[in-house]
């Protein structure tokens, strides 16, 4: 249903104007502002919000044909909605290699849908241990309930991927960069290995955003986003999206989402459309600030370790440069000391907010081991380097010098 738009009552649907930005030749900034836009009979400047749950038909025959897929149009907003379609179409234009997409109520609904729509009992899934806590819960706890076998590995070790993949492997799933330790997975190499055994490759691209990294063009089959993060970018709403080949989206994913109902609200879809208009501008500013902040942290004696893909000290800096255009907005770093010292540092911040969200205009900092990864076992956290002294900083759009001043004050206060 992506790209279909209802016209004036009584008009022939084929007479509607094509969606703006549908031409592949437009550059990224233009796609972000105009891609997928379709105007109603009122010719509004901003995209309209269609908050209705259902739609009407001109005749019983048209309704019957609509349900059979014989004529285009909308049926029910749990299936598809004009505002959602505009958001999906704009994301397709932005995500290199995507043919189709479906929006969801949250990023986790997108992760769950991408996996559960195609898996069955007896299938095998390979994933890194370095995952967001909720993603790890789906992989490690929910999937095995349905008879799906799981292998968790060090995702940065290509040999472990080779050894884990079998002819039973249906999917591989990974984040790159990972949350919160910012490990970089080799998308092209993993995709090549997975495809040799017939497995689909699902990449959670939320940290890199579609501005900095294009997993589908590197060989992945499916990409998922929590649109709640950078795509909205201002802490206003939840949302998610799944993008991939038309065959997968229309024949496998769409029926699953249609009948299980993790539908994105039209208002949230409209909010995300507004977020996309400034996504490129914001992500570039996020990166500008993060580069300055990471360099400052790396030079401070109260900081034991800084993990940022844009720094040469990152163990996979070369790979990050090869598949990402910039280092991103997230920094992980360790305070010299224990959890008490780390909490003292966090509590000493006055500008940067304590929050488990990320990708926001406001800089946000969290303590992963007691928040986002509190459900992960201590042994796994230790293996992943998620220590009691690690913090994750989502660098916002404030003046970088103000952020550095705030961090410096809290670090010096802790050290004193």
C-alpha positions in Angstrom: 0.0 0.0 0.0 3.0 2.3 0.0 2.5 5.4 -2.2 -1.3 4.9 -2.7 -3.3 8.0 -2.0 -7.0 8.7 -2.0 -8.2 11.5 -4.3 -11.3 13.7 -4.2 -14.5 11.8 -3.7 -15.7 10.7 -7.2 -12.3 11.3 -8.8 -10.4 8.5 -10.6 -7.5 7.5 -8.4 -5.3 7.3 -11.4 -5.6 11.1 -11.9 -3.7 11.9 -8.6 -0.4 13.6 -8.8 2.6 11.3 -8.3 4.4 11.6 -5.0 7.1 14.3 -4.8 10.6 13.0 -4.6 9.7 9.6 -6.2 12.4 10.2 -8.9 15.6 8.4 -7.8 17.6 11.3 -9.2 16.9 13.7 -6.3 19.7 14.2 -3.8 19.4 13.2 -0.1 18.5 16.6 1.2 15.7 17.0 -1.3 14.4 13.5 -0.6 14.3 14.2 3.1 12.1 17.3 2.6 9.9 16.2 -0.3 10.0 12.5 -0.7 6.7 10.7 -0.7 4.6 13.9 -0.2 1.1 13.7 -1.6 -1.3 16.5 -1.2 -5.1 16.3 -0.8 -7.7 18.4 -2.6 -6.8 21.2 -0.2 -3.2 21.5 -1.5 -1.7 21.8 2.0 2.0 22.8 2.4 2.8 20.3 5.1 1.7 16.7 4.8 -1.8 16.0 6.1 -2.5 13.8 9.1 -5.1 11.1 8.4 -6.0 10.0 11.9 -9.0 8.0 10.9 -9.2 4.3 11.6 -11.2 3.2 8.6 -12.2 4.1 5.0 -15.4 4.0 2.9 -16.2 2.5 -0.5 -18.2 3.8 -3.4 -20.0 0.4 -3.8 -20.2 -3.1 -2.4 -18.3 -4.2 -5.5 -15.4 -1.8 -4.8 -15.2 -3.0 -1.2 -15.1 -6.6 -2.4 -12.4 -5.8 -4.9 -10.4 -3.9 -2.4 -10.2 -6.9 -0.1 -9.2 -9.1 -3.0 -6.5 -6.7 -4.0 -8.1 -5.9 -7.3 -8.2 -2.2 -6.8 -5.9 0.1 -5.0 -6.8 2.1 -1.9 -7.0 1.9 1.9 -9.0 -0.5 4.0 -8.1 0.0 7.6 -5.3 1.9 9.3 -4.0 -1.2 11.0 -3.2 -2.4 7.5 -2.1 0.9 5.9 -2.8 4.6 6.1 -2.0 7.6 3.8 0.2 9.4 6.4 2.1 6.2 7.1 2.5 5.6 3.4 4.2 8.9 3.0 6.6 8.2 5.8 7.4 4.7 4.4 7.9 6.1 0.9 10.3 8.8 2.1 12.3 6.2 4.0 12.5 4.0 0.9 14.0 6.9 -1.0 16.5 7.5 1.7 17.6 3.9 2.3 19.8 2.9 -0.6 18.6 -0.5 -2.0 15.2 -0.6 -0.3 12.2 -1.5 -2.5 9.5 -1.5 0.1 8.9 -0.7 3.8 6.4 -1.0 6.7 6.3 1.3 9.6 5.7 0.0 13.1 4.7 1.4 16.5 8.2 1.2 17.9 11.7 0.1 17.1 11.3 -3.1 19.1 8.1 -3.9 17.1 10.3 -3.5 14.0 12.9 -5.9 15.3 10.3 -8.4 16.4 8.4 -8.2 13.1 11.5 -8.6 11.0 12.4 -11.8 12.8 9.1 -13.4 13.7 7.5 -12.8 10.3 9.9 -15.2 8.7 11.0 -17.7 11.3 9.5 -21.1 12.2 10.2 -23.9 14.6 13.5 -25.7 13.7 15.1 -22.5 12.2 18.4 -21.3 13.4 19.4 -17.7 14.2 22.9 -16.3 14.7 23.5 -13.0 16.5 26.3 -11.3 18.4 26.1 -11.1 22.2 26.6 -7.3 21.8 23.0 -6.3 21.5 20.6 -3.8 23.1 19.0 -5.5 26.1 15.5 -5.8 24.6 16.9 -7.2 21.3 18.9 -9.7 23.3 15.7 -10.7 25.2 13.9 -11.4 21.9 16.8 -13.4 20.5 17.8 -15.3 23.7 14.4 -15.7 25.5 11.4 -15.3 23.1 12.6 -17.1 20.0 13.6 -20.3 21.8 10.0 -20.6 23.1 8.9 -21.2 19.5 11.5 -23.9 18.8 14.0 -21.6 17.2 17.6 -22.4 17.9 20.0 -19.6 18.7 23.8 -19.2 18.6 25.3 -16.1 20.2 28.9 -15.1 19.1 31.4 -12.3 19.2 30.1 -10.5 16.1 33.5 -8.8 15.4 35.1 -12.2 14.8 34.5 -13.3 11.2 35.7 -16.9 12.1 33.0 -17.2 14.7 30.4 -16.3 12.0 31.8 -18.9 9.7 31.7 -21.6 12.5 28.1 -20.6 13.7 26.3 -20.6 10.3 24.7 -23.8 9.1 22.3 -24.9 6.5 19.6 -24.5 9.2 20.4 -20.8 9.7 17.4 -18.8 8.5 18.5 -15.3 9.7 21.3 -13.4 11.2 20.7 -10.3 13.2 23.1 -7.6 14.4 23.5 -3.9 15.3 26.4 -1.9 14.0 27.6 0.1 15.8 26.4 -2.0 18.7 24.6 -0.7 21.8 26.4 0.5 24.0 29.9 -0.7 23.3 30.0 0.6 19.7 31.4 -2.5 18.2 31.5 -2.5 14.4 30.3 -5.5 12.4 31.5 -6.1 8.9 28.2 -5.9 7.0 29.6 -7.0 3.6 31.6 -9.9 5.0 28.8 -11.2 7.2 26.2 -10.9 4.5 28.4 -12.8 2.1 28.8 -15.7 4.6 25.1 -15.7 5.5 24.0 -15.8 1.9 26.1 -18.8 1.2 23.9 -20.8 3.5 20.7 -19.1 2.4 20.2 -16.9 5.5 18.6 -13.5 5.5 20.7 -10.6 7.0 18.9 -8.2 9.3 20.8 -5.1 10.4 19.7 -2.7 13.1 21.0 0.6 11.8 19.7 2.9 14.5 23.1 4.2 15.8 24.5 5.0 12.3 21.2 6.3 10.8 20.4 6.1 7.1 22.5 9.3 6.7 25.8 7.7 7.7 25.4 4.0 6.6 23.5 2.0 4.0 23.4 -1.7 5.1 21.3 -2.9 2.1 23.9 -1.5 -0.4 26.6 -3.4 1.6 24.7 -6.7 1.2 22.2 -6.9 4.0 18.6 -8.0 3.1 16.6 -6.1 5.8 17.3 -3.0 7.8 15.3 -1.9 10.9 15.2 1.4 12.7 13.8 2.7 15.9 12.5 5.9 14.4 12.1 7.1 18.0 15.8 8.0 17.9 17.4 10.3 15.3 14.6 10.1 12.8 12.3 11.9 15.3 15.2 13.4 17.1 13.3 15.5 19.6 11.9 13.0 22.0 8.3 13.4 20.8 7.1 10.0 19.8 7.7 6.3 19.3 8.1 4.6 15.9 9.9 2.0 13.9 10.3 0.9 10.4 11.5 -2.2 8.4 12.9 -1.9 4.9 13.9 -4.5 2.3 13.0 -6.2 -0.9 9.5 -5.9 -2.1 8.9 -9.6 -2.1 9.9 -10.0 1.5 7.9 -6.9 2.6 4.7 -7.6 0.7 4.5 -11.3 0.9 6.1 -12.2 4.3 6.2 -9.1 6.5 3.0 -7.2 5.6 0.6 -10.2 6.4 2.4 -10.7 9.7 2.0 -7.0 10.7 -1.5 -6.8 9.4 -2.7 -9.6 11.6 -0.6 -8.9 14.7 -1.2 -5.2 14.7 1.9 -3.3 15.8 0.6 -0.3 13.8 2.2 3.1 13.9 -0.2 5.9 14.7 -0.8 8.4 11.9 0.1 11.3 14.2 3.4 9.7 15.0 4.0 9.0 11.3 3.4 12.7 10.6 5.8 13.7 13.4 8.5 11.4 11.9 7.9 13.0 8.5 8.7 16.3 10.1 11.8 14.9 11.7 13.1 13.5 8.4 13.1 17.0 6.9 16.0 18.0 9.2 17.6 14.6 9.7 20.7 15.2 7.5 21.3 18.6 9.1 21.0 17.3 12.6 23.1 14.1 12.1 25.9 16.2 10.7 25.8 18.5 13.7 25.6 15.6 16.0 28.8 14.2 14.5 30.5 17.6 14.6 29.8 17.8 18.3 30.6 14.1 19.0 34.0 14.4 17.4 34.9 17.4 19.6 33.6 15.8 22.8 35.3 12.4 22.1 38.6 14.2 21.6 38.2 16.1 24.9 37.2 12.9 26.8 40.2 11.0 25.4 42.5 13.7 26.8 41.0 13.9 30.3 42.9 12.0 33.1 39.6 11.1 34.9 38.5 9.1 31.8 40.0 5.6 31.6 38.8 4.7 28.1 36.9 6.3 25.2 35.1 4.2 22.6 34.1 6.2 19.5 34.2 4.9 15.9 35.5 8.3 14.7 38.7 8.0 16.8 41.7 6.2 15.5 41.9 4.5 18.9 38.7 2.5 18.2 39.8 -1.1 17.4 37.7 -1.1 14.3 38.2 2.4 13.1 39.3 1.4 9.6 36.1 -0.7 9.2 34.0 2.1 10.5 35.5 4.5 8.0 34.9 2.0 5.2 31.1 1.5 5.8 30.1 4.7 7.6 30.6 8.2 6.3 31.2 9.6 9.9 31.6 8.3 13.4 28.0 9.0 14.6 26.5 10.7 17.7 27.2 8.0 20.4 30.2 7.8 22.6 30.9 5.2 25.3 33.5 5.9 27.9 34.7 4.6 31.2 35.3 6.7 34.3 38.6 6.0 36.2 37.1 4.3 39.3 34.2 2.2 40.4 30.4 2.6 40.2 30.3 5.0 43.1 32.8 7.2 41.2 30.8 6.9 38.0 27.5 7.9 39.7 29.3 10.9 41.3 30.3 12.0 37.8 26.8 11.5 36.4 25.2 13.4 39.3 27.7 16.2 38.8 26.3 17.0 35.3 24.1 20.1 35.0 23.5 20.5 31.3 23.6 16.9 30.0 20.4 15.0 31.0 20.4 11.5 32.6 18.2 9.5 30.2 18.2 6.1 28.5 17.0 7.6 25.2 19.4 8.6 22.4 19.5 10.5 19.1 17.8 13.5 20.6 18.5 17.2 20.1 19.4 17.3 23.8 22.5 15.5 25.0 21.6 12.4 27.0 23.7 10.2 29.2 23.0 6.8 30.8 24.7 4.1 32.8 24.1 1.0 30.7 24.8 -1.7 33.3 22.0 -0.4 35.6 19.6 0.8 32.9 19.5 -0.4 29.3 21.4 -3.6 30.0 20.3 -4.3 33.5 18.5 -7.4 32.4 21.7 -8.8 30.8 23.6 -11.3 33.0 26.7 -10.0 34.8 28.8 -12.6 33.0 27.6 -11.4 29.6 28.1 -7.7 30.5 31.6 -8.5 31.7 32.4 -10.3 28.4 31.0 -7.4 26.4 33.0 -4.8 28.4 29.9 -3.2 29.9 31.5 -2.3 33.2 30.2 -0.5 36.2 32.3 2.5 35.2 31.0 2.7 31.6 28.6 5.4 30.5 26.9 6.0 27.1 26.6 9.6 25.9 24.3 10.6 23.1 25.7 13.9 21.9 23.1 16.5 21.1 22.9 19.7 19.2 24.0 22.1 21.9 27.2 24.1 21.5 30.0 21.6 21.8 32.0 23.9 24.1 29.1 24.0 26.6 29.0 20.2 26.6 32.7 20.0 27.1 32.5 22.5 30.0 29.7 20.4 31.6 31.6 17.2 31.3 34.8 18.8 32.4 33.2 20.2 35.6 31.7 16.8 36.5 34.9 15.0 35.8 37.0 17.4 37.8 34.5 17.4 40.6 34.7 13.6 40.7 38.5 13.6 40.6 38.6 16.2 43.4 
